[in-house]
Amino acid sequence: MSQLLNENVKRQVQEAFVELEQPVALLLFTQNHGSCEYCDDTRSLVEGVAALSDKLSVSAFDLDADAARAAEYGVDAAPTLIIAGRDGDQTVDYGIRIKGIPAGYEFTSLIRDVLMVSRRDSGLNESTRAWLRELKTPVHLQVFVTPTCPYCPRAVTLAHQMALESPLVRADMVEAMEFPELADRYGVSGVPHTTINDGAGTLVGAAPEEDLIAEIERALA
């Protein structure tokens, strides 16, 4: 990860983090036992990013040793990163998840998530915000990506924006190559691939807000 977080990247991230407003908590679940190939690298990356601003904090948990905490946050795989708000001693979970290492183009998604959560503002269109305010049914978005996909961060960011905006939405970025069984379950053959409510709906590509809303509505119908 030292190659990813080189001095040039650190400088760019620090410049972006000047805009951080409220504290952000990074909750990282890794696994000491088992075949978690990218857990150590993910922890190194997350801790490296957090060191670039005093508004960021990292709490690291083990999926097995901290099973109760993992269950509390609905975490069932490692590495999983939760980007949450920090309000005094309270952690505010907006349902924003990154499953797998946020490397390659997905490093952009991580930085965007941190900035968005710090602002506590999704940045969504007012029509989308209004639609989310009327939402009555839980929505689980899983956005499958690969680190080499330049279009994937757009799809991830939109899903995470919706999660920040609505307590009924949870949005997971899923690195498809790290979780191939999950990708196979939902028939992922190209990325970005957004799965809605365990396969009730599917959207392939980096679509605009209205297209995702239309597919969520179809999945909930």
N, C-alpha and C positions, 0 to 999 in steps of 0.2 A: 504493500500500500504506500510505501514511501515514494514510489514512482508516480502514483496518482496524485498524492498530496505533495508535489514538489513545491519549491519556493514560489514559482510563478502562479500555480493554482492557489496556494495559500493566500498570496497577495490579492488575487481576484476575489476570493471568498471573503476575505476581511473587508475589502471595499464594499461588497454587497451587504455584509453584516452591519455596516454603519447604519443601515435602515431598520435594524431590529428595534422593536418597541417594547413588547412585554416578554417576560421570561418563557423559555421553551424547555420542556423536559424530554429527553431522549431515553426511552426505556428499551433496553436491548436484551433480548432473550437468545442465549446461545446454548450449546450442549457440550458438556465435557466428555460424555460417553456417547458412543455411536459414531456414525460416519458423517459428521458435519464438516465438509471440506472447507467451507468458507467462513466458519465461525470466527476463527482467530483474525483473519483479514478484515472481516466486517467490524469486529470490535476495535481493531487498530484504526480503521477508517473513521468510525463514529467518534471515537475519543479524540482523534486528530482534528476533526471538524469542530467538536465542542470546545477544544482548546483555543479556538480562534475568536471566541467572544465570551465575556463574563455573563451574558444573558442565557447561555446554554449550560445545561447540566446533563450528566449521563448517569443512569442507574442500570447496572448490569445484573442479570439474573440467569440462573441455570434452569433449563427446561425441566430437568429431573429434580434437582435439589429444591427448587422453588416452584414445585408443581401447583401449589395452591394459588400463588400469585399468577402463574401462567393461566390457570383456569379462570381466575378473576377477569383477566383481560382477553379470554378466548383465544389464547395462543397455543397452537398445537404443532408448530414446526420451528426449526432453528436453521439459520438465524432469522429472527423477526424483530423489526424495529418499529416502535410506536412513537410517533411524533405528537406530543401532548403539550397542553398549556400548563404553566406553573402559576398558581395564584396563591401566594404566601406559602403555606405548608401543604396546600391541596394540589393534586395532580388532576387536570381536566382532560379526560380522554375524549377526543373528537371522532374516534373510529378510523384514524388514519394509520395504515399499516404498510410496511415494506417487508416482503418476504424474500429473502435472498440478498446478496450483496448489491448495494446501489453503486455499481461500477459502470464504466463506459458512459453512455448517454444518460443512464439513470442517476448518475451523480448530480445532474442538473435537477432531476425530480426531487432529490433529497434537499438541495439548497432552496428550491422553490417552496417546498413544504415548510421548511424552517421559517422562511420569510413570511409566508402566509399565516402560519399559526401565531407567529409573533405579532402580526397585525390584528389577529382575531377577525379577519375580514376575508371572505372567500373570493371576492372580486367577480362573482357571477353576475350575469345580466339580471336586471330587476324582475323580468318575467320568469326567469328560472328560480329566483329566490321566492317569488310568490307561489310558484308551483310546488316548491319544496315545503313551504309553510302549510300547504293543504294536504301534504302526504300523510296517510293514515297507516300505511303498511310498511314494515321493515324492509329495507332494500340492502342486499349485500352485493357489492361490485367487486369482481376479481379481474384485474387487468394484467394479462400475461404479456411479458416483455422479454427482450434479450438486450444485453449491454450494447450490441452493435446496431440497434434499431433507432434511427434518428427521429422517427415519427412517434415513438412510444412515450416519451416524456409528456407530450401534449395530452394523450389519452389518460395517463396516470394523473396529471395535474387536474384535469376535469373531474375525475372520480374523487380525488381528494378534496377538491373544492366543494363538491356536493356533500361529502362527509362532514366537513367543517360547518357547512350551512345548516345541516339537519341532523338532529340526534337519532333519527330513524335510519340514517344511511351509514353503513360501514364500507370502507373501500380499501382493498388490498392490492398493492402492486405485487405481482408474483413473477419471479425470475424463472422463466419456463425451463431452462436447461438445468437448474438446480432442483426443480420439482417436476421431473418428467412424468411421474405417475398422475399428478394433478392435471398437468397439461393434456395428457392422453385421455383422462376422464372426460374432459370437456371438448375433445376433438380439436385442440389447438394445432393448426397447421401453418398459420402465419400470424405475425404480431404487428401492431398491438391487437389483442383479442380480448374483448370485455365480456365476461360471463355474468349474468344477472340472476340472482337467487337460485343458485345451484343448477344452472342450465335452463331455467325457464325462459331466458332471453339471451341473445348473443349479438354483439356488435363488433364487426371487424374493421379495423382502421381507426385513424385519429379523426373522429367525427365531431361536428359542432354540438353545442349544448342541446339544441332542439332535437337533433337526431337521437341523442342518448335518452332524452326524456321520452321520446316516442317509443323507443324500444323498451324502456322501463314500464311504460303504460301497457304495452302489449304483453309483457311478462306478467304483470299484475292482474291482467284482465281474466 
